[in-house]
Amino acid sequence: MRSRMVSLVFAGLIGTTVSLAGAGRPAEAQSNAEVIAPVAVQRVSLPAPGLRDEAAMVLVGTALIGLAAAVRRAA
């Protein structure tokens, strides 16, 4: 979620900068050579929840090993 938020903020800043930079020029100053071509971007989704599940399993396993050690010492 954090990476998506950073991506959206970055895209918003770029869009704002481009629109502000283009708004200050008069129409006569812009030539055909200055036209920016659109760029295609492929969206890639990363499996972020998988890492969190593995981390949770490691923590639960560690807690169970600790609990078993405490029960073994008490017995």
WOQUIHU-V197593 format. One line per field, one symbol per residue. ss: DSSP state (h for helix, s for strand, l for the rest). A space follows every 50 residues. Layout:
BEGIN
ss=???
END
This chain:
BEGIN
ss=lhhhhhhhhhhhhhhhhhhhhhhllllllllhhhlllllllllllllhhh hhhhhhhhhhhhhhhhhhhhhhhhl
END
